[in-house]
Amino acid sequence: MTRIIQWVLVGWFLMLAVWMFLNPMTWYQITPGVKEMGPFNMHFVMDIGLVFFASAAAMAYGLFRQDKTAIVCGAFWPVLHAIFHIFIWFQRGVPFDLIAFSNLFGIQLPAWTALFLAFKHPTRSAQYA
């Protein structure tokens, strides 16, 4: 079950990457709270999409190769992103609104779950190292 969840998370990060890179304006307009952070910046949105792609690729590589280090590295960006969003939430006064709800389910849970499962992943045996 752990591997299935990890693959779902790879899919989630990959979906975000593709959406942000190929249709940044739609992502900007639809994602709750993004417009409140400032004007649209295509370069910034596409850059973030590429970082999510790198995370998904690292996690997928790690899952294919049974490489715990790659899985942890892939989970690292989403967790940093989640920490930043916790900081933003506190700056907003800790409201429980649509933005906080989408943050919880779209950013926090996937990121922290990815990191937790990455550390839980068994280490590759020495014969494959």
Backbone bond lengths (Angstrom), bond angles and torsions (degrees), N, CA, C in turn:
res aa  C-N    CA-C-N  psi(-1)  N-CA   C-N-CA  omega(-1)  CA-C   N-CA-C  phi
1 M - - - 1.450 - - 1.536 111.06 -
2 T 1.332 116.70 -35.16 1.461 120.80 -179.69 1.522 110.80 -59.86
3 R 1.327 116.34 -45.73 1.472 119.91 -179.50 1.521 111.20 -63.62
4 I 1.307 117.92 -37.27 1.471 120.61 178.47 1.529 109.54 -62.48
5 I 1.317 116.47 -45.37 1.465 120.50 178.95 1.525 110.02 -62.60
6 Q 1.334 116.77 -41.15 1.457 119.68 178.38 1.530 111.47 -62.21
7 W 1.324 117.24 -41.07 1.461 120.35 177.80 1.530 111.43 -67.16
8 V 1.317 117.37 -35.59 1.474 120.75 175.30 1.530 109.54 -62.18
9 L 1.332 116.47 -42.08 1.460 120.38 178.41 1.529 111.57 -65.58
10 V 1.323 117.10 -39.41 1.471 120.47 174.11 1.531 108.91 -57.71
11 G 1.325 116.31 -45.35 1.464 120.80 178.45 1.524 112.37 -61.71
12 W 1.342 116.95 -41.26 1.466 121.25 178.73 1.528 110.70 -62.36
13 F 1.341 116.91 -47.50 1.461 120.29 -179.78 1.528 110.88 -66.31
14 L 1.327 116.94 -37.08 1.467 120.81 178.01 1.527 110.94 -67.62
15 M 1.331 117.05 -41.11 1.464 120.53 177.96 1.533 110.23 -61.34
16 L 1.337 116.98 -44.80 1.466 119.90 177.12 1.527 110.49 -60.28
17 A 1.317 116.91 -43.22 1.461 121.54 -178.60 1.523 111.33 -59.69
18 V 1.309 115.95 -49.47 1.468 120.47 -177.53 1.527 110.24 -65.03
19 W 1.321 116.86 -45.22 1.466 121.15 -179.59 1.529 110.84 -61.45
20 M 1.327 117.11 -47.89 1.460 120.83 -177.71 1.533 111.72 -66.38
21 F 1.309 116.58 -34.86 1.457 119.48 -177.62 1.525 112.44 -80.75
22 L 1.320 117.24 -41.77 1.465 119.75 -175.35 1.522 114.07 -88.34
23 N 1.325 117.54 -24.58 1.463 119.85 -179.25 1.533 109.90 -142.14
24 P 1.328 116.99 63.84 1.461 120.29 -173.93 1.524 114.25 -61.92
25 M 1.336 118.00 -35.68 1.462 119.88 -178.53 1.523 111.43 -66.83
26 T 1.313 117.74 -41.43 1.469 120.61 178.07 1.526 109.86 -64.33
27 W 1.319 116.94 -43.29 1.471 119.65 177.04 1.528 109.75 -57.99
28 Y 1.332 116.78 -46.24 1.468 122.30 -179.56 1.532 111.18 -59.66
29 Q 1.307 117.17 -43.27 1.464 121.25 -175.84 1.527 113.50 -74.87
30 I 1.323 118.10 -31.45 1.471 121.98 -173.13 1.527 113.33 -92.51
31 T 1.325 118.54 -32.60 1.461 121.29 -173.51 1.531 110.43 -73.17
32 P 1.341 117.02 120.57 1.471 120.04 -177.54 1.527 112.72 -58.20
33 G 1.343 115.33 131.02 1.449 121.78 175.03 1.512 115.36 91.64
34 V 1.319 118.11 -17.40 1.463 119.99 -175.38 1.534 110.68 -67.99
35 K 1.315 117.96 -45.45 1.470 120.41 -179.21 1.528 112.12 -61.09
36 E 1.331 116.28 -29.71 1.466 120.40 179.71 1.534 112.26 -70.75
37 M 1.334 117.10 -15.34 1.461 121.33 -178.75 1.523 112.96 -84.15
38 G 1.314 117.48 -11.53 1.459 119.88 178.55 1.514 111.75 142.45
39 P 1.320 116.02 179.96 1.465 120.08 -177.28 1.529 111.88 -68.67
40 F 1.310 114.73 158.22 1.460 122.10 179.66 1.529 109.99 -60.48
41 N 1.327 115.74 134.95 1.452 122.73 176.28 1.530 106.62 -135.44
42 M 1.330 115.69 99.33 1.462 121.00 -174.92 1.534 111.57 -58.05
43 H 1.312 116.76 -42.91 1.465 120.25 -179.02 1.534 110.45 -59.09
44 F 1.320 117.03 -46.12 1.456 122.01 -178.63 1.528 111.31 -62.49
45 V 1.327 117.05 -47.35 1.467 121.00 -178.92 1.527 110.35 -62.87
46 M 1.317 117.37 -43.89 1.462 120.01 -179.56 1.529 111.46 -67.08
47 D 1.338 117.29 -36.78 1.467 120.61 175.41 1.526 111.05 -59.39
48 I 1.325 116.38 -45.79 1.467 120.10 179.46 1.531 109.95 -63.11
49 G 1.325 116.66 -38.72 1.459 120.15 176.00 1.518 111.91 -58.66
50 L 1.325 116.91 -41.85 1.463 120.25 178.56 1.525 111.82 -65.65
51 V 1.328 116.69 -35.89 1.469 119.26 178.70 1.531 109.56 -68.11
52 F 1.340 117.54 -40.11 1.458 119.09 175.48 1.528 110.80 -63.32
53 F 1.338 117.28 -35.58 1.461 120.17 176.56 1.533 110.28 -63.12
54 A 1.336 116.91 -43.91 1.469 120.56 178.54 1.526 110.71 -61.10
55 S 1.327 117.36 -39.30 1.466 120.73 178.19 1.525 111.00 -64.39
56 A 1.328 115.79 -46.83 1.463 119.61 179.20 1.525 110.70 -62.04
57 A 1.328 116.64 -41.95 1.471 120.20 -179.81 1.527 111.39 -64.64
58 A 1.326 117.11 -42.76 1.469 119.94 179.73 1.524 110.95 -64.59
59 M 1.336 116.15 -43.00 1.467 118.69 178.56 1.527 111.10 -64.79
60 A 1.331 117.00 -42.95 1.470 120.19 179.55 1.529 110.51 -62.82
61 Y 1.323 116.72 -44.34 1.458 120.55 177.21 1.530 110.24 -57.99
62 G 1.324 116.16 -47.09 1.456 120.30 179.72 1.517 113.23 -62.08
63 L 1.317 116.04 -38.29 1.470 118.97 178.66 1.527 110.96 -68.65
64 F 1.336 117.42 -40.98 1.462 120.93 177.67 1.519 111.64 -64.45
65 R 1.319 116.72 -43.73 1.462 121.36 -174.61 1.528 113.38 -92.67
66 Q 1.322 116.34 -0.03 1.465 121.04 -175.97 1.529 110.64 56.61
67 D 1.323 115.49 44.47 1.459 122.65 -176.71 1.536 108.89 -109.55
68 K 1.315 114.67 101.66 1.471 121.05 -177.17 1.527 111.58 -58.98
69 T 1.304 117.74 -39.59 1.462 121.31 -178.25 1.528 110.93 -60.37
70 A 1.319 117.05 -43.60 1.467 120.51 179.54 1.524 110.89 -65.02
71 I 1.312 117.61 -38.15 1.463 120.99 179.41 1.528 109.90 -66.07
72 V 1.326 116.91 -43.80 1.473 120.64 177.91 1.529 109.92 -62.41
73 C 1.326 117.19 -44.70 1.462 120.08 179.03 1.530 111.42 -61.07
74 G 1.325 116.50 -39.18 1.460 120.56 177.92 1.517 113.02 -65.31
75 A 1.312 116.65 -31.90 1.467 121.02 179.74 1.519 112.36 -81.82
76 F 1.314 117.43 -13.13 1.460 121.02 -172.63 1.530 112.72 -66.25
77 W 1.329 119.28 -46.33 1.468 121.01 179.33 1.531 111.49 -60.92
78 P 1.326 120.18 -50.81 1.469 118.01 179.15 1.529 113.26 -56.00
79 V 1.337 117.92 -34.43 1.467 120.47 178.86 1.529 110.57 -70.72
80 L 1.317 117.71 -42.48 1.469 119.42 175.90 1.529 110.27 -60.11
81 H 1.307 116.26 -42.38 1.461 122.40 177.37 1.533 110.11 -61.02
82 A 1.325 117.25 -42.36 1.465 121.97 178.90 1.528 110.91 -64.23
83 I 1.318 117.13 -41.53 1.467 120.44 178.45 1.527 110.14 -61.93
84 F 1.313 116.73 -42.64 1.462 120.76 177.27 1.532 110.86 -59.65
85 H 1.325 116.39 -40.70 1.470 119.91 -179.87 1.529 112.23 -70.61
86 I 1.304 118.32 -28.84 1.470 120.10 172.63 1.525 109.05 -64.91
87 F 1.325 116.47 -43.45 1.463 121.63 176.67 1.531 110.30 -57.78
88 I 1.329 117.77 -46.48 1.468 122.07 178.65 1.526 110.61 -61.38
89 W 1.322 117.18 -41.76 1.466 121.83 -179.67 1.524 110.45 -60.01
90 F 1.327 116.70 -43.21 1.466 119.82 177.06 1.524 111.23 -65.54
91 Q 1.318 117.58 -38.00 1.464 120.44 176.87 1.526 111.41 -63.25
92 R 1.326 116.52 -29.91 1.468 121.04 179.42 1.526 111.93 -81.16
93 G 1.329 118.37 -3.48 1.458 121.09 178.16 1.512 114.28 93.73
94 V 1.314 118.99 18.57 1.463 126.22 177.63 1.548 112.15 57.71
95 P 1.337 116.93 48.72 1.458 118.46 178.19 1.526 111.69 -76.69
96 F 1.311 115.84 152.06 1.473 121.75 173.73 1.523 106.72 -108.36
97 D 1.335 115.17 86.11 1.448 122.23 -175.59 1.532 109.38 -131.57
98 L 1.338 116.77 -171.65 1.464 121.17 -179.32 1.527 111.27 -60.35
99 I 1.318 117.12 -37.44 1.460 120.25 179.44 1.527 110.17 -64.04
100 A 1.328 116.81 -45.86 1.471 120.28 178.81 1.525 110.93 -64.29
101 F 1.328 116.95 -39.87 1.464 121.97 179.61 1.537 110.36 -62.75
102 S 1.338 116.61 -47.34 1.473 119.25 -179.72 1.524 110.49 -68.33
103 N 1.336 116.94 -32.94 1.460 120.98 175.89 1.526 110.10 -63.28
104 L 1.323 115.94 -45.97 1.463 120.06 -178.86 1.522 111.59 -60.05
105 F 1.338 116.99 -50.31 1.464 120.44 -174.33 1.524 114.23 -86.71
106 G 1.333 117.85 -24.22 1.458 119.85 -178.49 1.515 114.56 -96.86
107 I 1.352 116.33 -22.29 1.464 119.79 -176.53 1.527 111.77 -121.30
108 Q 1.324 116.66 -58.01 1.467 120.92 -172.40 1.529 113.17 -63.88
109 L 1.323 117.02 -56.67 1.475 119.15 -176.86 1.528 112.88 -61.11
110 P 1.353 118.97 -46.26 1.474 116.82 177.74 1.529 113.05 -61.77
111 A 1.319 117.27 -42.22 1.468 120.12 -176.88 1.519 111.96 -65.19
112 W 1.323 116.65 -52.51 1.469 119.83 -176.29 1.525 111.39 -69.25
113 T 1.328 117.14 -32.84 1.466 119.97 175.77 1.521 109.96 -65.68
114 A 1.339 116.49 -43.37 1.469 119.95 179.03 1.525 111.15 -59.81
115 L 1.321 117.04 -44.02 1.460 119.60 -179.65 1.525 111.91 -68.18
116 F 1.319 116.56 -43.93 1.464 120.36 179.06 1.531 110.94 -59.41
117 L 1.331 116.63 -47.79 1.469 119.66 -179.34 1.527 111.41 -69.08
118 A 1.326 117.38 -30.29 1.469 119.69 177.26 1.521 110.30 -64.20
119 F 1.324 116.97 -44.66 1.461 119.01 178.59 1.518 112.34 -70.29
120 K 1.300 116.19 -26.75 1.468 120.98 179.03 1.536 111.54 -77.47
121 H 1.326 116.14 -20.81 1.461 121.63 -176.64 1.526 109.76 -60.59
122 P 1.338 118.02 135.67 1.466 119.65 -179.81 1.532 111.01 -64.09
123 T 1.298 114.92 145.18 1.462 120.74 177.34 1.517 108.83 -73.92
124 R 1.308 115.20 140.92 1.464 121.23 178.55 1.512 109.56 -62.60
125 S 1.309 116.97 141.31 1.463 120.30 -178.23 1.525 110.65 -69.91
126 A 1.333 116.37 158.01 1.464 122.58 -174.68 1.537 112.18 -61.91
127 Q 1.321 118.75 -28.82 1.465 119.83 -177.18 1.527 111.60 -66.42
128 Y 1.348 118.61 -19.80 1.464 121.52 -179.75 1.510 112.22 -101.89
129 A 1.304 117.87 -4.61 1.476 120.89 -175.41 1.507 111.94 -73.55
